[in-house]
Amino acid sequence: MSFSGMVKEELSRQIGNARHCRIAELAAIIGSCGRMGHFPQGDILKIQTENEVVARKCFTLLQKTFNIETEISVRENSHLKRVKVYVIEISEPKEIQVILQALKLTTDSVDHGTLIVADMLVAQQNCCKRAFIRGAFLASGSISDPEKGYHFEIVCPDVRRAEQLQTIIRSFSVDAKIVQRKKSHVVYVKEGAQIVDMLAVMEANVALMDLENIRILKEMRNSVNRKVNCETANINKTVNAAVKQMEDIKLIQQKLGFEQLNEGLAQIAELRMQYPEATLKELGMMLSPQVGKSGVNHRLRKLSAMADELREKQGGELL
């Protein structure tokens, strides 16, 4: 099961004790998955989803909130073969009226079959806002595998619904953004810490802990990689510098001889030849009296300058 599927499975098992929270969650689910069908024999409220956990959650909420007994039928998607579609149909006029009034749902003025939350009073309290976001995510949301990247989104059919949802999410200090994708508008969050906040808002506590563990491991791996890369770069830099120093010293030895150098330069030249892999600190500790890193580096720079001068004047590259 995908990470997104695990989050939805966890959320599907959460049934709020307060009726107003169940109403808020149902409003989000039916507002996304529901349609009103108008037929000669009467209107039908149809809730349709390809996700079994969404159908199960909707069925349970309808039963606990409105005491409505209905059934979930399973059909095959006519466009995508082998894809199951779960359908809940309510045809009793009084039950439809009670649901639409309680959830503040009305038919869209453009698409008369689509339902929209006309009054956001259903999600005024923080607990109801959490429930509304939870319902919206269950109905049309997804979250990427955190091992691969961080992306949380909820797809809305139009900009009005996207802005409604964005406002509710931002009330929890999460910077949700909206982008248009074909005919839909997507409310999304991309930053890892804010996705953790979204899971906390929806009360997906198990998924939240899983995501946090993955984030910690990724940060540790990245930190280790940064340190290894830094150490490797430092080692390469040290090795390259030592190789250059050896070439300079050999050139000086060949052209001038160490007896032409002052005592300090002669000492460091001989030590570098004897210990080509030693660090500046180690070389300094071998001198008598001992010299610090900056002192050793100063002497080696002098030797390098002497070697460069020899190359310029005599063309004395060491073969």
C-alpha positions in Angstrom: 0.0 0.0 0.0 1.2 3.5 -0.9 2.0 6.0 1.9 -1.0 8.0 0.7 -3.2 4.9 1.0 -1.9 4.3 4.5 -2.8 7.8 5.5 -6.3 7.5 4.2 -6.8 4.1 5.8 -5.8 5.7 9.2 -8.2 8.6 8.6 -11.0 6.4 7.6 -11.1 4.8 11.1 -11.5 8.2 12.8 -15.1 8.9 13.6 -15.7 12.1 15.5 -17.8 12.1 18.6 -19.3 15.5 18.0 -22.1 15.7 15.4 -20.9 19.1 14.1 -17.5 17.6 13.2 -19.1 14.6 11.4 -21.2 17.1 9.5 -18.1 19.1 8.5 -16.3 16.0 7.3 -19.3 14.8 5.3 -19.7 18.2 3.7 -16.2 18.0 2.3 -16.6 14.4 1.1 -20.0 14.8 -0.5 -19.0 18.2 -1.9 -16.2 16.4 -3.7 -17.7 13.0 -4.5 -21.4 13.8 -4.6 -23.8 14.7 -7.4 -27.5 15.3 -7.6 -29.2 13.3 -10.3 -32.5 14.6 -11.6 -34.8 11.9 -13.0 -38.6 11.7 -13.8 -39.1 9.4 -10.9 -37.3 11.8 -8.5 -34.0 13.2 -7.5 -31.1 10.9 -6.4 -28.1 11.9 -4.3 -25.2 9.8 -5.6 -21.8 9.6 -3.8 -19.2 7.9 -6.1 -15.6 7.1 -5.4 -12.9 4.7 -6.6 -11.5 4.4 -3.1 -13.1 1.8 -0.8 -12.0 3.6 2.4 -13.8 6.8 1.3 -17.0 4.9 0.6 -16.8 3.1 3.9 -16.2 6.3 5.8 -19.0 8.1 4.1 -21.4 5.2 4.8 -20.5 5.2 8.5 -20.8 9.0 8.8 -24.3 9.0 7.1 -25.4 6.3 9.5 -24.1 7.8 12.7 -25.0 11.4 11.8 -28.4 11.1 10.2 -29.3 7.5 11.0 -29.7 6.8 7.3 -29.4 3.2 6.3 -28.2 2.7 2.7 -26.0 0.4 0.8 -22.7 0.6 -1.1 -22.8 -0.9 -4.6 -19.7 -1.8 -6.5 -19.5 -1.1 -10.2 -16.9 -1.2 -12.9 -15.6 2.1 -14.3 -16.9 2.3 -17.9 -13.8 4.2 -19.0 -11.2 2.3 -17.0 -11.8 -1.4 -17.1 -11.1 -3.4 -13.9 -11.3 -0.2 -11.8 -14.0 -0.6 -9.2 -16.3 2.3 -8.4 -18.1 2.4 -5.1 -21.5 4.1 -5.2 -23.9 5.2 -2.4 -27.3 6.3 -3.6 -30.0 8.1 -1.5 -33.3 8.5 -3.2 -35.7 9.3 -0.3 -36.6 13.1 -0.7 -36.7 13.8 3.0 -33.3 12.2 3.6 -31.8 14.1 0.8 -33.3 17.4 2.1 -32.0 16.7 5.6 -28.5 16.0 4.4 -28.2 19.0 2.0 -29.6 21.4 4.7 -27.3 20.1 7.5 -24.2 20.1 5.3 -25.0 23.5 3.7 -24.7 21.9 0.3 -26.4 23.4 -2.8 -26.2 22.5 -6.5 -23.7 24.5 -8.5 -25.3 27.3 -10.6 -23.2 26.2 -13.7 -23.2 22.4 -13.3 -26.5 21.7 -11.7 -25.4 18.2 -10.7 -22.4 19.2 -8.8 -22.7 20.1 -5.1 -20.9 22.9 -3.4 -20.7 24.0 0.3 -22.6 27.3 0.1 -22.1 28.3 3.7 -18.8 27.7 5.5 -20.6 27.8 8.9 -20.1 24.0 8.8 -16.4 24.6 9.4 -16.2 27.5 11.9 -14.7 25.8 14.9 -11.1 24.4 14.8 -12.3 20.9 15.4 -14.7 21.2 12.4 -12.0 22.7 10.2 -9.8 19.7 11.0 -12.7 17.4 10.0 -13.4 19.3 6.8 -9.7 19.1 5.7 -9.7 15.4 6.6 -12.8 14.8 4.5 -11.4 16.8 1.5 -8.2 14.8 1.7 -10.0 11.5 1.9 -12.2 12.4 -1.1 -9.6 13.9 -3.5 -6.2 14.2 -1.8 -2.9 12.5 -2.1 0.5 12.6 -0.4 3.8 11.5 -2.1 6.1 8.8 -0.7 8.3 10.8 1.7 11.3 8.6 0.8 11.1 10.2 -2.7 9.9 13.7 -2.0 7.5 15.9 -0.1 4.2 16.8 -1.8 0.7 17.1 -0.3 -2.3 18.0 -2.5 -6.1 18.1 -2.6 -7.7 18.5 -6.1 -10.7 20.8 -6.3 -13.0 21.1 -9.4 -13.0 24.9 -9.4 -11.2 27.9 -8.0 -14.0 28.8 -5.6 -13.7 25.5 -3.7 -9.9 25.6 -3.8 -9.9 29.0 -2.2 -12.4 27.8 0.5 -10.1 25.0 1.3 -6.9 27.1 1.2 -8.5 29.6 3.7 -9.3 26.8 6.1 -5.8 25.2 5.8 -4.1 28.6 6.3 -6.0 29.1 9.5 -3.6 26.5 10.9 -0.5 28.5 9.8 0.2 26.2 6.9 1.1 28.0 3.7 -1.1 26.2 1.2 -0.9 27.3 -2.4 -3.2 26.9 -5.4 -2.2 25.8 -8.9 -4.4 25.1 -11.9 -4.0 21.7 -13.5 -6.0 21.2 -16.6 -9.6 21.9 -15.6 -9.0 21.4 -11.9 -7.5 23.6 -9.2 -5.0 22.0 -6.8 -4.4 23.1 -3.2 -0.9 21.9 -2.3 1.9 22.0 0.3 5.5 21.0 -0.6 7.6 21.7 2.4 8.3 18.6 4.6 7.7 20.3 8.0 4.4 21.8 6.8 3.2 18.4 5.5 3.9 17.1 9.0 1.7 19.9 10.3 -1.0 18.9 7.8 -1.0 15.3 9.1 -1.3 16.7 12.7 -4.2 18.9 11.6 -6.0 15.9 10.1 -5.0 13.8 13.2 -3.2 11.2 11.3 -0.8 10.6 14.2 0.6 7.2 13.1 1.4 8.6 9.6 2.9 11.7 11.2 5.3 9.6 13.3 6.3 7.5 10.2 6.9 10.7 8.2 9.0 12.3 11.0 11.1 9.1 11.3 11.7 9.2 7.5 12.6 12.9 7.6 15.1 12.4 10.5 16.8 9.5 8.7 17.0 11.5 5.4 18.4 14.5 7.3 21.0 12.3 9.0 22.0 10.7 5.6 22.2 14.2 4.1 24.3 15.4 7.0 26.7 12.4 6.8 27.0 12.9 3.0 27.8 16.6 3.4 30.5 15.8 6.0 31.9 13.0 3.8 32.0 15.3 0.8 33.6 18.1 2.8 36.2 15.7 4.3 36.9 14.3 0.9 37.3 17.8 -0.6 39.7 18.7 2.3 41.7 15.5 1.8 42.0 16.2 -2.0 43.0 19.8 -1.3 45.7 18.6 1.2 47.0 15.9 -1.1 47.2 18.3 -4.1 49.0 20.9 -1.9 51.5 18.3 -0.6 52.2 17.1 -4.2 52.8 20.7 -5.3 55.1 21.3 -2.3 57.1 18.1 -3.1 57.6 19.3 -6.7 58.7 22.7 -5.5 61.2 21.3 -2.9 62.6 18.8 -5.4 63.2 21.6 -7.9 65.0 23.7 -5.2 67.1 20.7 -4.1 68.1 20.0 -7.7 68.9 23.6 -8.7 70.1 25.2 -5.5 70.5 22.5 -2.8 69.2 22.8 0.7 72.5 24.2 1.9 71.6 27.5 0.2 68.4 27.8 2.4 68.2 29.3 5.8 67.9 26.8 8.7 64.1 27.2 9.0 63.4 26.6 5.3 65.9 23.7 5.1 64.3 22.0 8.1 60.8 22.2 6.7 62.0 21.1 3.2 63.7 18.0 4.6 60.7 17.1 6.8 58.3 17.5 3.9 60.4 15.2 1.7 60.6 12.7 4.5 56.9 12.8 5.5 55.0 13.7 2.3 51.6 12.7 3.9 52.0 14.7 7.1 49.7 17.6 7.9 50.9 21.1 8.6 50.3 20.6 12.3 52.2 17.3 12.3 55.2 18.9 10.5 55.2 21.8 12.9 55.4 19.5 15.9 58.4 17.7 14.4 60.4 21.0 14.2 62.7 22.1 17.0 61.5 24.4 18.4 57.9 23.5 17.4 56.1 25.8 15.1 52.3 26.3 14.6 50.3 25.6 11.4 50.6 29.1 10.2 54.3 29.2 10.7 54.8 25.9 8.7 52.5 27.2 6.0 54.5 30.5 5.8 57.7 28.6 5.3 56.2 26.3 2.6 54.8 29.4 0.8 58.3 30.8 0.7 59.7 27.6 -0.8 56.9 27.7 -3.4 57.7 31.3 -4.3 61.4 30.3 -4.7 60.5 27.4 -6.9 58.2 29.6 -9.1 61.1 32.1 -9.4 63.5 29.4 -10.5 61.0 28.2 -13.1 60.6 31.7 -14.5 64.3 32.5 -14.7 65.8 29.1 -15.6 62.8 27.2 -17.1 63.6 24.6 -14.4 60.6 22.3 -14.6 61.4 19.0 -12.8 60.9 16.1 -15.2 
